[in-house]
């Protein structure tokens, strides 16, 4: 525990923590899940409901899949304004559910002639068809499925780390449901794929704690097919896992990617490659510190995406020297949170929902530690203000402060919250190694 956390933990409500440690029956656990899910739906609705902003990155693909035109789920890039669409997993899920509920079947789907040769007119044709059918608003409601994935991942991780089936389970799930960056994935911009990716990644962490390495690899692979930031969770697992299990972990990871991505690549004539490997968010719309260095184009994008991965690898290798983390939930969650925070350090855009992944991991880590960190509560409150009125959203209510200023305040704070327990883990291991070597030195 860091010095700051030690001082604040001294004033934590111990009776409340003791209450949360009490076991719960299965019935109360289910009630807790339902209450947390209702909270998420209610707060999303009160915040304005599910938005259609950024819906184009998934909705057109989903409806093409729902109507049996998977080849046109990923039209040529020059027909969608050069913006990569979302990776395939969520469009496949949304498309399947749209077909099941017959969304948009009131009018005939655009014909092959309307979609154009090589789907060159698909984006415009589907966009024009959506308007009279009203399918857009029905399809975005499917985005709530992202919460189901996230909730399952949170519960699985809590139970694998020994904090499930007690008061921490419903309270943690409710805290995640009320976290503004989580709600913003549906309310501020439509990115349910982010919720799915994190939920699958948390499931992978749970599998690691249960020593189910093949399952962990499969879930990590599926997370990558939903959103590429999951690589920042995969890296700590791959580079700290015991060598004996790396084959199972890598096999599951590659198999999941092959099952989802490879068929889509072939069916779309490789037009989906950019969506699969680069993802969304290539446009610069908020002046982060990296943008203010006046780099642009591919150089800027390459730096923003590669530097977090490189530093995350270095950090994972440094941690690996201190021992395996597969039986150290707090340390592994701290490493994952630090890795996710690195993305925010080098981002060229900084919206409120970008903080979703690191915020959820930090919430879960508090439950695993049976501790309420009030510095985190203060950080989350400031983040909420910054996202609503401070410029980290697409409709700030007040004149926003510069995004780079919020980045310099919120991101180092998140790094400090993430890094503290990991530093203590490394220090403890170093002290233990030193004590273990003292007898041999004396004997010499």
N, C-alpha and C positions, 0 to 999 in steps of 0.2 A: 504494500500500500504506500502511495506517495505521501510526502509530508503534508501537502495540501489536503489530500483525502483524509488523512488521519485526523486533522483538526476539525474538518467538517463532519466526519463520521461520529465524533464525540457528541455532537448535538442531534444526531439522527433520532427519530422517534422510536426508541427501542421496543416499546410495547406494541407499536404497530408492526414492526419487523417480526417480533415474536408471533404476533397474530398471523402474519402471512406465512410463517413457517409451519403452521398447523396443516395436517393433511385434509384433503377434501374427498368426498365420495364422487363416484363417476357422474351422478346426477348433478351435483353442484358444479362440476367441471363443465358439463354440457350447458348448464344455465349460464355459466360465465362466458362460454364461447358465444352464445346467442346474444347476451347483453353487449359484449364487445363489438360484435358484428352489427348490431342495431345502432350502437354509438357511431360506428364508422359511416353507416348509411345516413343517419340523421345529420351528423355534422357535415358530411359532404353535401347533403341537400340544403342545409342552412347556409352553407358557403356559396350557394348558387347552383348546385347540382353538377352533373357531369358536363364538362365543356366539350365543344367541338374544335377548339384550338389544337392544332397539330394532329387532328383526327385523320388528315390525309395520308399520314405515314403508315396507317394500318387499315383504315376503313375500305378504301378501294380494293386493296389486296384481299381483304376478308370477303367482300361481296363477289369478287371474281372467283374465289375458291368456292364460295357457297353455291354459285351457279355453274360449277363444273368447268370453269375457264382458268385453271391454275396456271396455264402458260402465260396468261396476261396479268397475273398477280403482280408481276414486276415488269412494267413497261420500260422502254429505253429511257435512260437518265435524262436525255435532253428534252423529254416530253413532260417531266415532272419538276422542271425548274432546276435540275441538277442536284436536288436534295435526295440523299439516299432514303429509301423506305425502311421500315422496321424489319429486323430479322424474322425468319419464317414462323417461329413457334406460336406467337400470339395470333397472327393472321390465320394460321391453321386452326387454332382453337376457336377463334371468333367466327371463322368461316363455317366450321362444322356446326356450331350452335346456331348460326344464321340459317343454315340449311335445315336444321332440325325444326326451328320455329317458323320457317318459311318467310323470313324477312325479305321484303322487296319482291315477292312473287305476284303482287297485284298487277304489275306490268311486265311484259316480256323483257328479258335482259338483252342488252345490245348484241346484235348478230356479229358474226366474224367479219362481215363487210364493214360494219360500224366500228369495230375495234381496230381495223386497219391492218396492213401487212406488218408482220412481226410485232403486232400490238402497238403500233406507232400512234394510234389515236385512242388507245384504251383509257388513258387517264381522263381525257376530256369527255369521252363517250360515257364512261361510268359516272363521272361527275354530273353530267347533264341528266342522266337517267335517275340518279339518286333524288333529285329535287321533287319531281312529281310523285314518287313512290313514298316519300317520307322515311326512307330506310335509314338515313343518317342517324336520326335520333334514337331509333330502335337499336342500331348496331352499337352505339356508344354506351348504351346501358349494359351491354355485355361486359364492358370494362370492369364492372364490379367483381368479375371472376378473379381479377388480380388480387383482391383482398383475400379470397379463399386460399389461394396459393400461399400468400404471405402469412396468414393466420396458422395454417397447417405447419409451415416451416418454423414459426416461433414456438408453437406447442411442442413440436418434435425436438427442437433444440433444448427447451427447458427440461423435458423429460429425460433426454439423454444425459444432461448435466446434473441431474438430481434435484431440479427445482420444479418439476412437474407434479401434478396431482396434489398441490397444496395451494395456499392462498396466493402465492406468487404467480401461478399460471393465469387465472382470470385478470388479476391486477395488471400484469405485464401486457397481456393482450389488449386490455382496455387502454393502457397508456399508449401502446402503438397505434391503436385506432384513433386516439385523440391527437396524435402528433401532426402538426400542420404540414410538414413536408410529405407525409404519407397521403394526406387528403389531397394535396396539390397535384399528385400524380393523376388524379381524375378531374379535379376542379379547376386548376390553373392551366395546365396543359394535359392533353389526353395521352398519357403514357402508362397504361396498365402493364405493358411489357416489363417495365422497371420493377413493379411489384412482384410479378411472376418470377423474374430473374432472382430477386433477393429471396423470395420464399423457397425456391429450389436450392439456392446456395446455402440457406440456413439448414435445409434438410440434409445437404451434403455434410455440413459441419456436425450435425447430429449423428450421421452415419459414421463419421470419423471417431467420435467419442464412443460409439458402440463397436468400433473396429470392423465395420462393414465397408471395406475400402472399394470394392467393385461398385456397390450401390452409390457411394460417395462420388465416384468418377462419373457414373451415369447422370446423376443429378447435376453435377457441375457442367457436363456437356450440354444437357438440356437448358441450363441457365444461360450458357453462352449463345444458344440458338434463340434466346429471348432478348438478351441485351448484353453488349460486349463488356460493360463495366464488371461483369462477373469474373473476368480474368483477374481482377485485383483481389478476388477472394480465392480463386484457384491457385494463384501463385504462392501464397503462404502455405497452402496445403501441399502442393507438389514439392516445394523446396524445404519443407520441414518434416515430411513423412519419412518413416523408416524405409531404407532401401529395399527391404524385402517385400514391401507392399506396393512399390511404385508401378510395377507391371499391371497389377489389378486396377489401380487408380487410373493409369493412363489408358488402359484398354476400355474401361467403362466410359471415360471421357470421349475418346475418339469414336467409339461405337455409337454413342448417342448423337454426336455431331453428324456422323455418316448417315444414320437413319433419317434424321430430319433434313439436313442441309443438302446432301448429295442428290437425292431425287429432285429437289426444288431447283438445284443448279442445272440439271439436265433438262427438266421440263421447260424451264424459262430460257433455255439457250444461253446460260451463264449471265443473264441480265441481273440476277439476284446477288452476284458476287459482292458488289459494293455494299449492299444492305447487310450481307452476312458478316463481312469482315471489317467494315468501316462504321456502319450504323448511321444514326442521325446526328444532328448537331454540328454541321460543318460551317454554318454561317456565323459570322461574328456580329452579334447584336448588343453585347454589353461589354463595356471597356474594363476588363480585368487588367491586372498589372502586366500580364504577358502581352496583351494586345497593345498596351501603351508603350511597349518597346518598339512599336512600329514595324514589326515583322508581319508578313501577310502570306496568303496562299498556302501552298503545300508545306513550306518550311514551318509556318506557324502551327498548322494542324499536326504535322509530324512531331514537333516538340511537345505539344500538349498531350498527345496520346502515348508517345514513347517514353518520355521522362518518368511518369508515374510508374510504368511497368519496370523500367530499369532500376529505379530506387527501391521499389517493392521487392525485387529479386535480391538486391544487395541486403536489404533489411532482413529478409527471410533467411538468407545464408548466415548473416550475423547471429540471428536467433538460433539457428540450427546448431551452431557451435556450443550453445548452452544446454542442448539436450532436446529430446522429442517433446512436442507439444500436444500429441494426440491424447494424452491423459491429463492435460492442463487446460481446462476450458477457459479460465479467465485469461491466461496468457495468450492462447490462440485467438480468442475474441479480440483482445487488445491489438494483436498483430494485424488481424483482419481490419479492424477499425482504422488503424494507422494507415494501412494500405489504401483503404477507400478515401481517407482524408487527403492522400497525396493527389488523387484526381482533382480535388478542389483547389489545390495549390497551383496547378498548371492549366486550369480550365480557361478556354477563351470565351465561354459564356458562363454565367452564374445565376441560375434561377433557383427559386426556393426549393423546388422538388429535387434538385441535385443533392441536397443534404439528406434525402430520405434514407439512403442505405446506411450511412454512418450513424445517423440518429437512432435507427432501429437497433443496430448492433450494440450501441452504447446502452440503450434501454435494457436489452436482453442481458448484457454483461452485469448490470446492476442487480438484476434478479439472481443471476448465477452467484454473485458475491453476497447475496442477502443484505444489500446495503443500498441506501438511497444517497446518491451523490448530489448535493445541492448546487455545486458548481455546474453540473450538467443541467439542472433545472433552470438555473439562471441563463445559461447559454441558449437553451431551447426557447426561453421567453424572449430573449433578444433576437434570436433567429426569426421567431414568429413576427415580431414587430418589423424586422428588416424585410421579410417577405411580403407583408401586407402593405406597409406604408413606406418602406425604405428603398424600394427599387428592385428587389429580387423577385419581381413578378411582372406579368404583362399588363397589369392595370393598377399601378400604385395609386392610393387615395390621396397622398400628399406629394409635394415636390420631393423627389427622392434624393438621398445623398448619393455620391458616386459609388458605383458598384465596387470599384477597386478598394474603397475605404472599408466597406462591409467585408470584403474578402480579407483584408489585413486584420480585421478584428475577429471575425467568426472562424476563419480557417485555422490560424495558429491556436486559438482556444480549443477547437476540436482536436487538433493534433496533440495538445497537452493532455486533454482528457483521455485520448486513446493511448498515448505513449506511457503514462505513469505506471500502470500495473505491469506493463511489459518490461520496463526498466527495473522494477522491483524484482520481477522474476529472474532477470539476468543477474542482478546483484546477488540474489539468494543462491542461485546456482554457482556463481563464482566463489562465494563464501564457503559453500559446501565442498566444492572441489579443493579449496585451499586447506580446509580442515582435514579432508581425507588424505592429503599428501603430506601433512606434518609428521605423522609417525614414521613414514618411510625416510624422511629427511633426517629425523633424529637418529634413526637406526644406522644411517650411513655415517 
